[in-house]
Amino acid sequence: MTTIIKNFNLRNKNISFINESLVTFKPFLEINSRFDVKEFNPKILKKINLNELYSSRNILKKINIKNKIFFTTKKFSRISINDPSLNINLAYGRMNYLKQFRISESDFLCQGDLNFFEDYPTLFFDCSIVSNNKKKLFKQFSINTKSKNENLKINFNGNLSILNKKINFKKILMNETYKASKEDLIFFKERFESILLDENFFEIFNLKKIKLFLKEIT
């Protein structure tokens, strides 16, 4: 049995989106959805209780979900973010994700997975930043740099404990000329946890804190 949902609209003071979904009930529940988000207030993320979600994780065994989320809002804070999208696939309690967006003609990409049935669920990430104009990108984050039109390429990966708010960087590479030492990785870990994970997990999306973190490490 399959149900098609088209042009479902939701609008309130925090979020506005249009949704289309294909829902299959047999032989098991499977949902394929597309969300076009018009308006989004990041403050609603603070209301999400991860411990409550984790306690209900057994429900996740029974459903398979494939979500494609596109954001058409023009600005988040004062930074112009272009073409943001998020793909989330959930099956048997394991989530795979792919997040992409652009800032000042610079490409950001993160992908990884999360197993909700671990005692301490850990988010694994593999991310990259590719920019043809480092100065223009840093200007968006109010960071002064003497560089002109230099290219910038950063690759980093690691894991993040979503309940314990701890992060570990496995590797950080920049322009294929810099590789973070063990001491550097510890420094990045400590600054990330003290700035971006000082309140709750979703503070990692707080652009003001991201700016502060970048200023600390550059």
C-alpha positions in Angstrom: 0.0 0.0 0.0 1.4 3.4 -1.1 0.2 6.9 -0.3 1.4 10.0 -2.2 1.4 13.4 -0.4 1.8 16.5 -2.6 2.1 20.2 -1.9 1.7 19.8 1.9 2.4 23.2 3.4 3.3 24.1 6.9 3.9 27.7 8.1 4.4 29.1 11.6 6.6 31.8 13.2 9.7 29.4 13.2 9.5 27.4 10.0 7.8 27.4 6.6 8.1 24.5 4.1 6.4 22.6 1.3 6.6 18.8 1.4 6.0 16.0 -1.1 6.2 12.4 0.2 5.8 8.9 -1.1 4.8 6.6 1.9 4.8 2.8 1.5 3.3 0.8 4.4 3.9 -2.8 3.2 6.0 -5.0 3.6 7.5 -2.3 5.9 7.2 1.4 6.4 9.3 3.4 4.0 9.1 7.2 3.4 10.7 9.2 0.6 10.3 12.9 1.1 11.4 16.2 -0.3 11.2 19.4 1.8 11.5 22.9 0.3 12.2 25.1 3.3 11.3 28.7 2.8 11.8 30.1 6.3 13.7 28.6 9.2 14.6 29.9 12.7 17.7 28.1 14.0 16.6 28.8 17.6 14.1 26.0 17.4 17.0 23.5 17.4 17.6 24.4 21.1 14.2 23.0 22.0 15.2 19.5 20.7 16.0 17.1 23.6 18.5 14.6 22.3 18.1 12.4 25.4 14.4 12.0 24.8 14.9 11.2 21.2 17.5 8.6 22.1 15.2 7.0 24.6 12.7 6.4 21.7 15.2 5.0 19.3 13.5 1.6 19.1 10.9 3.1 16.9 13.7 3.8 14.3 14.1 0.0 13.8 10.7 -0.1 12.1 11.0 2.7 9.5 13.1 3.6 6.6 13.3 7.2 5.6 14.9 9.1 2.7 14.7 12.9 3.1 16.0 15.5 0.7 15.8 19.0 2.3 16.4 22.2 0.3 16.7 25.6 1.9 15.6 28.6 -0.2 16.0 31.2 2.6 18.4 33.8 1.4 20.3 34.5 4.7 21.1 32.8 8.0 22.3 35.6 10.3 24.4 38.1 8.3 26.2 35.5 6.3 24.8 34.7 2.8 24.5 30.9 2.4 23.7 29.7 -1.1 22.2 26.4 -2.3 22.1 24.7 1.1 20.8 21.1 1.0 20.7 18.1 3.3 20.1 14.5 2.4 19.3 12.1 5.3 18.8 8.4 4.8 17.7 6.3 7.8 17.4 2.5 7.8 17.4 0.0 10.7 18.6 2.7 13.2 21.6 3.9 11.1 21.6 7.4 9.5 23.7 8.5 6.6 23.8 12.2 5.7 25.2 14.6 3.1 25.2 18.3 3.7 26.2 20.9 1.1 26.2 24.7 0.8 28.1 27.7 -0.6 29.4 30.8 1.0 31.1 33.5 -1.1 31.6 31.1 -4.0 33.2 28.6 -1.6 32.0 25.0 -1.4 31.3 23.3 1.9 30.5 19.6 2.1 30.0 17.2 5.0 29.0 13.5 4.9 29.0 10.7 7.4 26.8 8.4 9.5 25.4 7.8 12.9 24.2 4.6 14.6 21.4 5.3 17.1 21.7 1.9 18.7 25.2 2.4 20.2 25.3 3.0 23.9 26.9 6.3 23.2 25.8 7.3 19.6 28.7 8.8 17.7 28.4 11.0 14.6 31.2 10.3 12.1 32.0 13.2 9.7 34.2 13.7 6.6 34.2 17.3 5.5 35.8 19.6 3.0 36.0 23.4 2.2 37.1 24.5 -1.3 37.5 28.2 -2.0 39.0 30.1 -4.9 39.2 33.3 -2.8 40.3 32.8 0.8 40.2 36.5 1.6 36.6 36.9 0.4 35.5 33.8 2.4 37.2 35.0 5.6 35.6 38.4 5.2 32.2 36.8 5.6 33.3 35.6 9.0 34.9 39.0 9.9 38.4 37.5 9.9 41.2 39.7 8.6 43.8 38.0 6.4 46.7 39.4 4.4 46.1 36.9 1.6 44.7 38.1 -1.7 43.0 35.7 -4.1 44.6 32.6 -2.7 42.9 29.2 -3.1 42.0 27.3 0.0 41.3 23.6 0.4 40.6 22.1 3.8 39.8 18.4 4.5 39.0 17.2 8.0 37.3 14.1 9.5 36.6 12.6 12.9 33.7 11.8 15.2 31.4 13.6 17.7 29.6 12.1 20.6 26.2 13.7 20.5 25.2 13.0 24.1 28.5 13.6 25.8 29.4 16.6 23.6 32.9 15.4 22.8 34.7 15.7 19.5 37.8 14.0 18.1 39.5 15.1 15.0 41.3 12.3 13.2 42.8 14.4 10.4 43.0 18.0 9.3 44.7 18.9 6.0 45.0 22.3 4.4 46.2 23.0 0.8 48.0 19.7 0.8 50.9 21.5 2.6 49.7 21.4 6.2 48.8 18.3 8.2 47.7 18.9 11.8 50.0 17.3 14.4 48.7 15.4 17.4 49.2 18.5 19.4 47.3 20.6 16.9 44.4 18.1 16.8 44.1 18.3 20.6 44.1 22.1 20.4 41.3 22.1 17.8 39.4 19.6 19.9 39.6 21.7 23.1 38.7 24.9 21.3 35.7 23.3 19.5 34.3 21.8 22.7 34.7 25.0 24.8 33.2 27.2 22.1 30.7 25.2 20.0 29.7 22.4 22.5 29.5 24.4 25.7 25.7 24.4 25.8 24.2 21.7 23.6 24.9 19.7 20.5 23.0 22.0 18.1 25.2 25.0 19.0 27.5 23.6 16.3 25.1 25.4 13.8 25.4 28.7 15.6 27.1 31.0 13.1 28.3 33.5 15.8 30.1 30.6 17.6 31.5 29.3 14.3 33.0 32.8 13.7 34.5 32.8 17.2 36.0 29.3 16.7 37.5 30.3 13.3 39.1 33.4 14.8 40.6 31.3 17.6 42.2 28.8 15.3 43.4 31.1 12.4 
